[in-house]
Amino acid sequence: MTRFSHRAALVLCLLVSGTAFGNDHLVSITVPDLSGLAQGGQTIFEANCSSCHGVAGGGTEQGPPLIHIIYEPSHHADFAFVNAIRNGVRAHHWPYGDMAPVEGLTNAGIQAVIAFVREVQVAHGID
């Protein structure tokens, strides 16, 4: 390939990768009837997580959907959520950038958030 061809190919790849996600990654979420623990987690999630992950975990232009097969328990166990909340996480599945730690959540609050996410996942066939 010529130098021009390499640049054209690179530009095409960047354009495709930048638009490959578009809004296609956003998930329409219906929140099921939740346990008491998950109801508390929903409140905490909405206050601390929804600006990036969507009101019910369906994703936004700032962050990925958590109600997605990538976050099923066999791939991202509950500890992965604890670790991400406590320490932040480097981007590795989505093109959003790194997640910063979430300050001020108690262990009980984190467990409630996880219960919320997991119950919504199960309602959408992710378990």
Summary of the structure (lengths in Angstrom):
residues: 127
radius of gyration: 17.1
end to end distance: 46.7
largest distance: 62.7
contacts: 341
relative contact order: 0.19
helix: 51%
strand: 2%
